[in-house]
Amino acid sequence: MSKTLFLEYKGIIPDKILDDVREAINDKRIDNVKLKQILDDVKNAYERAKISPGEAIGTITAESFGEPGTQMTLDYFHFAGVAEMNVTLGLPRLIELFDARQSPTTPRMEIYIKNKFNKDPKKIRQIAAKIKETKLREISLEFSINLAKISVEIKLDTKKIKDVGTNFDIISKAIMQDFKGVQVLKEADTVVIKPKPTESSLREVFRIKEKVKDTIISGVKGITHVLPIKKENEFIIICAGTNLADVLKIEEVDDTRTVSNDIMEIQKVLGIESGRQAIINESLKVIEGQGLDIDIRHIMLLADVMTATGRIRGVSRGGISGEKESVLARASFETPIKHLINASLVGERDELNSVIENVILNQPVPLGTGLPQLVVKSEKKK
């Protein structure tokens, strides 16, 4: 009988809520009369929670963010003992998210490792070393120029080379990849780089000496710092810098849980749906981290608006505000004459669906009681 009752409410109450009710009463002795009463109460609560047609949800969302936003801190979180590993928090982070900046001020990744590796601290340290970007300057003692031989000589730090887990062949390959046509030789613990013999060889040697310092020998480009930490019953790696596409290619990395705080990168690598979810998750992280409470539906609405076109647009003049459908709304935002002339030239039509354009024309706004169109039926004459 209870199955029949649940079927009666299917379509009236969302499936997720029905499943929650089913799970909650699973081990309790509840008869059908009580169950019907529970389902009626749930239905009434669900109806009350729904937003009324014509509600000005944009204004309410703006208020819901604006009021707690005034209480947010304007600071950074610093990882103790790790140089340059800060995380932007509070209002600056929220602004950077909603502006859809191309890259965050403090890019950061949480790299999760597959179950068979994530319990061993030694293995985690090895994986972290493999991920960290290592430049030639970090494993070298001295860079010099030999004018007699017209070459660059790099004295290597053998201890650091061993720690990083690299060798001469890897270093040689990386240098030749960055500088086409050069010859790389090994003399004891020194690497010798010889450019092609041309008239400008000497100038080229000086250029190579400076540029070769930033040649990436191992690791993932962009990951400048790594910090293995224990989270609950497993080890994870916190990184300063992001490179989601390359990190996900590493065999030991759990690609189903690894996250970046760069919403634009997530959109590029995983698609617009993941980008939308990243906006929600990152916003919630900031808000909850400040001890504030904003209904998730406001955040979801904002994420929906930002990703509705299939790409992430910021709430700024270059994004949503500057790309409104209404000509009058765009004109009220900035450069009105330019917008009006351009719209006139192409014969653009304004449907007057929003607030600003109706206020400009001094007519009721299509919100709340202004939404329904009333028609008077006159009595037919006999």
Residue pairs with C-beta under 8 A, 6 or more apart in sequence:
1 32
2 32
2 35
5 32
5 35
5 36
5 39
6 18
6 22
6 39
9 18
9 39
9 43
10 18
12 43
13 39
13 42
13 43
13 46
14 46
17 42
17 46
21 38
21 39
21 42
25 35
25 38
30 38
51 57
53 371
54 366
54 367
54 368
54 369
54 370
54 371
54 372
55 367
55 368
56 355
56 367
56 368
57 301
58 301
60 298
61 298
61 301
61 302
64 294
64 295
64 298
65 94
65 294
65 298
65 302
68 287
68 290
68 292
68 293
68 294
69 91
69 94
71 290
71 292
72 90
72 91
72 94
72 286
72 290
72 292
73 89
73 90
73 91
73 290
74 90
74 91
74 92
75 89
75 90
76 86
76 87
76 88
76 89
76 106
77 86
77 87
77 89
78 85
78 86
78 87
79 85
79 86
79 87
79 227
79 238
82 225
82 227
82 240
83 225
84 224
84 225
84 240
85 225
85 227
85 238
85 240
86 106
87 106
87 108
87 261
88 96
88 104
88 105
88 106
89 286
89 289
89 290
90 286
90 290
92 105
93 104
93 282
93 286
94 283
94 286
94 287
96 104
96 105
97 263
97 279
97 282
97 283
97 286
98 302
98 306
98 314
98 315
99 314
99 315
99 316
99 319
100 263
100 264
100 306
100 312
100 313
100 314
100 315
100 316
100 319
101 264
101 314
102 264
103 262
103 264
103 265
104 261
104 262
106 240
106 261
107 222
107 240
107 241
107 242
107 260
107 261
107 262
108 238
108 239
108 240
108 241
108 242
108 260
108 261
109 223
109 238
109 239
109 241
109 242
109 243
109 244
109 247
109 258
109 259
109 260
109 261
110 236
110 237
110 238
110 239
110 258
110 259
111 131
111 236
111 237
111 238
111 239
111 247
111 253
111 258
112 118
112 234
112 236
112 253
112 254
112 257
112 258
113 124
113 127
113 234
113 235
113 236
113 237
113 252
113 253
113 254
114 252
114 253
114 254
115 234
115 254
117 123
117 124
117 127
117 252
118 124
118 234
118 235
118 236
118 254
119 233
119 234
119 235
120 235
121 228
121 235
123 252
124 228
124 235
124 237
125 228
126 165
127 237
127 250
127 252
127 253
128 226
128 227
128 228
128 237
129 163
129 164
129 165
129 219
129 226
130 165
130 218
130 219
130 250
131 219
131 220
131 223
131 226
131 237
131 239
131 247
131 250
132 219
132 220
132 223
132 224
132 225
132 226
132 239
133 216
133 218
133 219
133 220
133 221
133 222
133 223
133 224
133 241
134 164
134 166
134 216
134 217
134 218
134 219
135 213
135 214
135 215
135 216
135 217
136 154
136 171
136 174
136 175
136 212
136 213
136 214
136 215
136 217
137 143
137 213
137 214
138 160
138 164
139 156
139 157
139 160
139 161
139 164
139 166
139 171
139 217
140 154
140 155
140 156
140 157
140 213
141 155
141 156
141 157
142 154
142 155
143 152
143 153
143 154
143 209
143 212
143 213
144 152
144 153
144 154
144 155
144 209
145 151
145 152
145 153
145 205
145 206
145 209
146 152
146 153
146 192
147 202
149 192
149 194
150 194
150 195
150 197
150 201
150 202
150 205
151 192
151 193
151 194
151 195
151 205
152 192
152 193
152 205
152 208
152 209
152 212
153 190
153 191
153 192
153 193
154 190
154 191
154 192
154 193
154 212
155 189
155 190
156 171
156 189
156 190
156 191
158 189
161 167
164 217
164 218
165 218
166 217
166 218
168 186
168 191
170 217
170 218
171 184
171 191
171 217
172 184
172 186
172 191
174 215
174 216
174 217
175 182
175 184
175 191
175 193
175 212
175 215
176 182
176 184
178 211
178 212
178 215
179 193
179 195
179 208
179 211
179 212
181 195
181 196
182 193
182 194
182 195
182 196
182 208
183 193
183 194
183 195
184 191
184 192
184 193
184 194
185 191
185 192
185 194
186 192
193 208
193 212
195 201
195 204
195 205
195 208
196 204
198 204
220 243
220 246
220 247
220 250
221 243
221 246
222 241
222 242
222 243
223 239
223 240
223 241
223 242
223 243
223 247
224 240
224 241
225 239
225 240
225 241
226 237
226 238
226 239
226 240
227 237
227 238
227 239
228 235
228 236
228 237
228 238
229 235
229 236
229 237
229 238
230 236
239 247
242 260
242 261
242 262
242 265
244 258
244 260
244 262
244 265
244 266
244 269
244 270
245 265
245 268
245 269
247 253
247 258
248 255
248 258
248 269
259 266
259 278
259 281
260 266
260 278
261 282
263 275
263 278
263 279
263 282
263 312
264 275
264 312
266 274
266 275
266 278
267 274
267 275
267 278
267 311
267 312
272 307
272 310
272 311
272 312
275 307
275 312
276 303
276 304
276 306
276 307
277 303
279 299
279 302
279 303
279 306
279 307
279 312
280 296
280 299
280 300
280 303
283 299
283 302
283 303
284 296
284 299
287 293
287 294
287 299
302 315
305 315
305 320
306 312
306 313
306 314
306 315
306 319
306 320
307 313
313 319
313 320
313 323
314 320
315 321
316 322
317 333
317 334
321 333
322 330
322 333
322 334
324 330
324 333
324 354
325 351
325 353
326 350
326 351
326 352
326 353
326 354
326 356
326 357
327 339
327 340
327 343
327 348
327 350
327 357
328 350
328 352
328 356
328 357
328 360
328 361
329 354
329 356
329 357
330 339
331 339
331 340
332 356
332 357
332 360
342 348
343 350
350 357
352 358
352 361
352 363
352 366
353 366
354 366
355 365
355 367
358 364
358 365
358 366
359 365
364 370
